[in-house]
């Protein structure tokens, strides 16, 4: 949590953090500012002190909404800096950073770098800054760094924001189901009133609209994939594919708050009108594993234990998994879940990149998402919900929704 940030910085022997980039769609900046509407800003977090937010003069009111101490770039006139730098824009920016660091009392020690910027420009500026401030060691981030550790667990405000995104997500899923169920059928296809078939692209446009109406967006798209594509876990779906009865549809929706805030992650698998026996069998096996996993979830357990259990359960009913066949492209081919927050994928992890530190500690938000995939048979199934380990150590779902495979349609 944010309250632990100084502790994590001390453990890593960090003197400060520098976060740069826009105030939105920039997880590190959003985490510490709340998501102000800033086109470009810099945040310097000195250990033991309140972060200072640097910004353009035109965005002073937006910056003030963060509640942090603020300073405008006009305190460091760019024209003067550019003249000092003999017209070199990267050196001019580095000189501004030098003055900003001096003003907040950071002149030596380790400084970790975060944010979303053009990598070429960022490299040029930091390289110049390193020469100006040789007593500072600038460091890149990693999945086990300070901010990832702080964001590993969520406070009550963060949980409420994620829970609200869960409510929005399930409302939109419900609207999608109602829309599909209300359309006429012609030659086993879902059709418009004029007889033309509805497509994957048509449905996704409506999903985008319904999310926007509720203050959400899906910057990483939505998976709405039918038939063959439902058997390829991260196929987003072919926009031209027609909605046909009896084919599996994997609907994986992971929107976030407008502006790049907290995410939610949710998946259901549907068949329109009816489910073929093969699809029903696959679905029943996935749902059985899902139910067994949820019953087994325990506070402070290593998340990777459930990946092991998932593989064992699927292999016991005859499916290949990445446990025994690491390169398999059919059967069970991914990890059982991941953390959710300002990134759609964050700690704790459960797959090959997880460690003994990735545990279900109080405050974590995770997904549980078993799936089976057989694209050449034209089917795939995944079920996913997002769970929270609350402060009392109980593991609760953040937004519930029916798991029916068959979605009724008009006859």
PyMOL commands that set and color helices and strands:
alter all, ss='L'
color gray80, all
select helices_A, chain A and resi 2-11+27-33+57-64+73-75+78-84+89-103+119-132+146-151+156-181+200-213+227-231+277-296+304-316+375-377
alter helices_A, ss='H'
color red, helices_A
select strands_A, chain A and resi 16-21+41-46+52-55+69-72+109-115+136-139+184-186+189-191+216-217+223-226+248-253+256-257+266-272+338-339+346-349+365-368+371-374+379-382+385-389+395-397+406-407
alter strands_A, ss='S'
color yellow, strands_A
deselect
rebuild
show_as cartoon
